[in-house]
Each structure stands twice: as structure tokens, then as C-alpha cells.
Amino acid sequence: MNVTIAREIEAQAQERAKAEGLTIGAYLEQLIREDAAWNENTEAALDEQDPDYPMIRAAVEEGFAQAERGEGKPARDVFAELRAKHEVSR
């Protein structure tokens, strides 16, 4: 099968595949499998009837307040920590 993608995207995919020691095909298969796993684990949207709603809303509001005070971390650092914690390569 042939797939046509933009040259910039192909170059990025080749770089990332090489960095992970994979062929481009193996890298793309890995991405597709990770995407499918992510979609399987996606939860339904939270609504006000959920018993955890008040706690989650309070945590989100506190997170916004921390960000406004400049207490946050860059997203790339947070995601890197989560990937390391959960042993996810990408």
C-alpha cells in the first residue's frame, strides 16, 4: 500500500523513527497502535451528575489559579514526566 503525505511530515516521521531505532513502517504501526489504545481508554465526558464532579472542578480551578500565579510547569516537562512514569515512548 502507498500513502502520500506532506514532505515535512515524512521527514519528521523518518527522524522520529530513526531516533527510536525503528523503520518508518514500524514507527507508523506503533503510532497507530498507540492511537487505538488511547481511544479505547478515553472516558466519557464528565458531567455535573458525576459524583466526582465537585472534586474535579475544584482541582481544575486550583490549576487555573496556579497558572495565573505563574506556578505551572511547561507542558513538555509534564508530558515527559508522565511518559516516563507510565513507560510510554511517545
C-alpha positions in Angstrom: 0.0 0.0 0.0 1.2 3.5 -0.8 0.3 6.5 1.3 1.1 10.1 0.2 1.9 12.6 2.9 3.5 16.1 3.0 7.3 16.0 2.8 7.7 17.8 6.1 5.6 15.2 7.9 7.5 12.4 6.2 10.8 14.0 7.3 9.5 14.3 10.9 8.4 10.7 10.8 11.7 9.5 9.5 13.6 11.5 12.2 11.5 10.1 14.9 11.6 6.5 13.6 15.4 6.7 13.4 15.6 8.2 17.0 13.6 5.2 18.3 15.6 2.7 16.2 12.6 1.8 14.1 11.9 1.6 10.4 9.4 4.1 9.2 6.8 1.3 8.8 7.3 0.0 12.3 7.2 3.6 13.7 3.9 4.3 11.9 2.4 0.9 13.1 3.4 1.9 16.6 1.7 5.3 16.3 -1.5 3.6 15.0 -1.5 1.1 17.8 -0.9 3.8 20.5 -3.7 5.9 19.0 -6.1 2.9 19.1 -5.1 2.2 22.7 -5.6 5.8 23.6 -9.0 5.9 22.0 -10.1 2.7 23.9 -9.1 4.3 27.2 -10.8 7.6 26.6 -13.5 8.1 29.1 -16.9 9.7 28.5 -17.2 13.4 29.2 -17.7 14.4 32.8 -21.0 16.0 33.7 -22.4 17.6 36.8 -24.2 14.4 37.8 -20.9 12.5 38.3 -20.1 12.1 42.0 -16.5 13.2 41.3 -17.5 16.4 39.6 -17.1 18.8 42.5 -13.6 17.4 43.3 -12.5 17.5 39.7 -13.9 21.0 39.2 -12.1 22.2 42.3 -8.8 20.7 41.1 -9.2 22.3 37.7 -10.0 25.7 39.3 -6.9 25.4 41.5 -4.8 24.5 38.5 -6.0 27.7 36.7 -5.3 29.8 39.8 -1.7 28.3 40.0 -1.2 29.1 36.3 -2.3 32.7 36.8 0.2 32.9 39.7 2.9 31.6 37.4 3.4 28.4 39.4 2.9 26.0 36.5 5.4 23.8 34.6 5.9 23.8 30.8 3.6 21.2 29.2 6.6 19.4 27.6 8.0 18.8 31.0 4.7 17.4 32.4 4.2 15.1 29.4 7.8 13.9 29.7 7.3 13.0 33.3 4.0 11.2 32.5 5.6 9.3 29.7 8.5 8.2 32.0 6.1 7.3 34.8 3.8 5.2 32.6 6.7 3.9 30.4 5.2 5.3 27.2 7.7 6.1 24.4 5.6 8.8 22.6 
